[in-house]
Amino acid sequence: MDVVKAVETYITKMVSTPSSMKVLLLDNHTTPIVSLSATQSTLLSHQVYLTDKIDNRKRERMAHMKCICFLQPSEESFEALEAELREPKYGEYYLYFSNILSKTAIERLADVDEYEVVREVQEYFADYAPVLPCLFSLNHTPTAERPLYGSSPNAWDPKALERAVQGVTAVLLSLKKKPVIRYEKSSPMAKKLGVEIQHRVQTESQLFDFRLTQVPPLLLILDRRNDPVTPLLSPWTYQAMVHELLGIQNGRVDMSLVPDIRPELKEVTLTTTTDPFFQAHHLATFGDLGTALKSYVQSYQSHSLANDPSSINSISDMKRFVEEYPEFRKLGGNVSKHVALVGELSRLVERDKLLELGEVEQGLATGSGADLKSVQALVANPAIQPWNKLRVVMLYALHYQKSQPQNVASLISLMLENGLVYVLLNIAGSDQRQEDLFSAESLLAKGRSALKGLKGVENVYMQHTPHLSQTLENLFKGRLRDTTHPFLDGAGPNAGLQRPGDVIIFMIGGTTYAEARVVALLNQEAATSGASAAAGTRLLFLDMVRTAATNFPASVYEPPPGSSTNMPSLNLNLGGVNTMEDVKVKTRTGALLTLIAAAIILSFTTIEFFDYRRVNVDTSIIVDRSRGEKLTVNMNVTFPRVPCYLLSLDVMDISGETQSDITHNILKTRLDERGVPVPNSVITELQNDLDRINGQRQGGYCGSCYGGVEPEGGCCNSCEDVRQAYINRGWSFSRPEAVEQCVQEGWSDKLKEQAGEGCNIAGRVRVNKVVGNIHLSPGRSFRSSSHNLYELVPYLKTDGNRHDFSHTIHHFAFEGDDEYDLTKARIGKELKERLGIAANPLDGTSGRTIKQQYMFQYFLKVVSTRFQTLDGVAINTHQYSATHFERDLDKGSQENTPAGLHIAHGTGGIPGAFFNYEISPLRIVHAETRQSFAHFITSTCAIVGGVLTVASLVDSALFATRKALKKSGGGASPAYTNGKLM
């Protein structure tokens, strides 16, 4: 949000049409708006050759010119415009108004346009002065004729209220924001303004039909009376000092009263849009400003040497000089302007003793140190200007209103001023504010203020932080309470929980450049929080108070009602009597409560200490950002009725990678009919031992491949070679007894020997971390037309043995690479057991069938898991969830359930056990945490304080009850014992 750009956009659109020579007519309200937003060169670039006031009746008639009128929709402007249209001096008129036009106003314009010279009427919502990108002003300086307050400090003047509503509405429309509204609860004026603005927004709902945002913008309405300290302090930043000591009026500074000022510097322009040095240093402190100005002057001197006539020795030097001269001349004028401004500021600081004054002011504003003697010395100093003395006394009165009213009265008498100070206390004193501005006067706060001063001398005068800074900090951190800053109706039930991105602040009574600096720095440091805009400037705060008081009751000039601290204090140490011991009554009940309180404190503190030492595990879910990883599948599965020579392990995944007949890191153990391992039967490959050559054949032997795909050597010298050749051809190897190599190796005999056995397969398989499946199926697989086919003939062959894929899963887990480290594996196992997730879902699972054509499918969802210990050790592993599905393949692709439902299977199937796994995009993080020591100390203090407070309340209640009962029972004097409540 940038109010300067918003108004500049309106002005540019306005003067761009029509594209011919034109005149720009303004009124008293829009003239400063245009002067702050557009330069003369900008207007000339759009063929605006004349700028004048609408109420100037001495303008010449120029019918060939077009006229642009930018006016405020006020009665004065309408009267001047009507007079203009009755006797038009230009050929065409384009009317632009700075705020919303009513239907009556449009009809009024139509009636007066007898010559039909009006070509266009539009609303451009630039009804405010853009001072800085984050600071705007309504240009409403309260006077006796145009007051801000009504008959009391809590009531609006009707005209001032309407002007504020119009101005804020224009800001919202120009920034295209439809906000929710919050206001200071202690200010009836803030609530009234918020209600009126909300009503205006609802009335003009079509104008506020902007694109909705996730979090709506916020309009925060504050009251100057809740922070009267900030406008009373001397400013110490460049722009604020120029405004305070010299005066900035719509971007212009009048320096005609400066001694020995050059004629061209009697009035200078000072805006951030046209002055690069001012743009860079308008927020700089007075100490930093001197250093920056010195560098600026040195830069100018270096340019002066480069443009010296003696350095022009060639045609290229002349060309460079001509090109750079306008910029050089502009730089020289700017340097002279800032040197004159800073020099005059230094003179005024010295003349008015502002350094001594500022140190006392900061002490009063922050509580870091300013006593009565310091203030009295300033009031008695004739070199201090009267209004500066008044400001210091007001600061002292605001600070010590309740604690030192006698000193406040003595300072007022010393200054010979007894009215305006009490007016300020009655309007913005401690009884009128909803928050205490001087509450942070602890030793820690004073030490922090002292440390600030060590950073630099200029920081001594910048110790005070405007109350707005704390309000915004609470707002953006979600700590701004509804009890102090409630929402208007319609904000929604969860409005207080949302942190706004865009905030528009309106300060009733005007804001200061110090508060604008807070907003600007906040926007620079926290761009994610969005821009914030503040309204108003420090326009004669004391004059506003003085003017407003004339309409208030006469009691506003009287001292505010005293507090209890102003009453005469009792001497509690008269005659050597120890009054503190006198007011203590020792009772048995008090002693008993003291012992009970001590026991409770001890037990609760012990519990808190054990809780502090306890290591907890916090679980969170994040997006798994790992790439290119592999998973390790650790399995141990027993198939009691599938021989090992029939069992094949294949892995396929969605990337197209296929691993067939995996043998690496896999152990297969033959089992007899009772499930007992066959001695010396453990083999490290899935290919069975019947496929090995029994002996060395004679040299030159070249076996036939029997029609299969021949290997590179062209010979199939073993039964395994023939079998592989058949598989490569896509044939089933069903008759080994007809193959010479198999007969020599005793293939058929050993197959018959193992036909009734079972098989246990165990080991680890590395797979890609993508969607895939693991097949435990009969026979070897081969590829045909992009499909995996399996050699099922040996499995389905009728040999008198029962083959089926009944199985028991002893262990099935997905592991990470960290679990190869024994230390990390041990830590991960301990954390899993601690969290109750050590067991895998499929461990101990069994599948039973009596049919050969039967398929078991397991669907697994794999989730990455990370364990983090207090020592910073991270262990990456995996968990999974599992569901399973069984299918009888004898029923084909169509079957009916017992309930009568017809089921169609989209794909065929083969016997076996299939593990289909998917990878979750999320990662679960289990991190060990421990309660912080600061939390333990805080909780312990809370326990001690809370228990003692409750015990004191109970003791007081029992004592009062006992005393009342004794008094009602005959007035007997109480008997005191030796018990004592500590």
QUIQUI-V310449 format. One line per field, one symbol per residue. phi: phi as a letter, one per 40 degrees, with the letter a starting at -180 (. if undefined). psi: psi as a letter, one per 30 degrees, with the letter a starting at -180 (. if undefined). A space follows every 50 residues. Layout:
BEGIN
phi: ???
psi: ???
END
This chain:
BEGIN
phi: .bcccccdccccccccbccacabbbbbcccdcccccbacccccccbgcba bacccccccccbccccbbbbbccbccccccccccccbcbbcbbbbbbcac cccccccccccccccfccbabbbbcbcacccbdbabbcfbccbccbcccc cacbbccdcccccccccccccccccfbbccbbacccbccccccccccccc cccbccccccccbcbccbbbbbbdccaccdcccccbbdcccccccbgbbf gbbcbccccfccdcbcabcbbccbbcccccbccccccccccccccccccc ccccccbcdcccbacccccccccccdcccccccccccccccccccccccc ccfcccccccdccccbgciacccccccccccccccdcccccccccccccb dccbcccccccccccfbbbccccccccbccccccbccbccbccccccccc cdcccicccdcbccbdcdcccccccccgbccccbbcccdgchcbcccccc cbbbbbbchgbbcccccdcccccccbcccgcbbbbgbccfdccccccccc ccccccccdcdccccccdccccbcggccccccccbcbccccccccccccc cccccccccccccccbbcbbbbccccbgcbbbcbbabbbcbbcccccbbb bbbccgcbbbfcbcgbbbbcbcccgcdcdfbcbcbcccccccccacccdg cbcccfgccccccgbbcbcccccccccccgbccbbcccbdcccccgdccc cccccccbabbaibbcbccbcaabbbbcgcbacafgbcbbccccccccbg bcbabdabccaaabbccccccccccccccccccccgbcccdccgcbbbab bccabbbbbbbcbcbbbbcccgcbbcaabababbabaccccgcbabcdcg ccbbccbcabcibbbcbbbccbbcbbbcbbdccccccccccccccccccc ccccccccccccccccccchgcccccbccacc
psi: kjfeeeeeeeeeeeffklilklkjklafefefeeeffkleeeeefghjfk klkfgjfgklkiffklkkkjlkileeeeeeeeeefeikflelkjkkkfak kleeeeeeeeefieghfkfkkljjihhljjelfgklkghjjklefilelb flfgkkkeeeeeeeeeeeeeeeeefhkjllkllkefjeeeeeeeeeeeee eeeheeegilkklejllkjjjlkfffifeeffkklgleeeeeeefekjjh gkkjgffkkhkkefgfklkjlfffjeeeefgfgkleefeeeeeeeeeeee eeeeefgkefgjfleeeeeeeeefeeeeeeeeeeeeeeeeeeeeeeeeee eghfeeeeeeeeeeffgfjjleeeeeeeefjffkkefeeeeeeeeeeeeh eefifeeeeeeeeefhjgeeeeeeefegafffkfkkfhfigleeeeeeee eefffleffeggekkkfeeeeeeeefgggjkffeilllkgflfgeffkjk ekkkkkjkflllfeeeeeeeeeeefifffllkklkllijieeeeeeeeff fllfffflklkllffflkkkjghkggkjeefefkjkleeeeeeeeeeeee eeeeeeeeeeeefkjljkklklkjgkkglllkjjljkkjfhjleffkkjk kklfffkkjkhkfkgkkkkkkaffgkkkkhgklglfklffgkkflklkkg kjllghfljkaeffkjfleeeeeeeeeffglkififfgkeeeeefheeee eeeffglakkklakkkllilkalkkjlkllllkjhgkklkifeeefkjgg kjklhklkjekjlkllffffkeeeeeeeeeeeeefggekkefkgkkkklg keikkkkkjkjkkkkkkklffgkkkkaklllkllkkkjfffafklklfgg kkkkkflalllakkjkklkkflkkkjkklkkleeeeeeeeeeeeeeeeee eeeeeeeeeeeeeeeeefgggkkkjkaglkj.
END
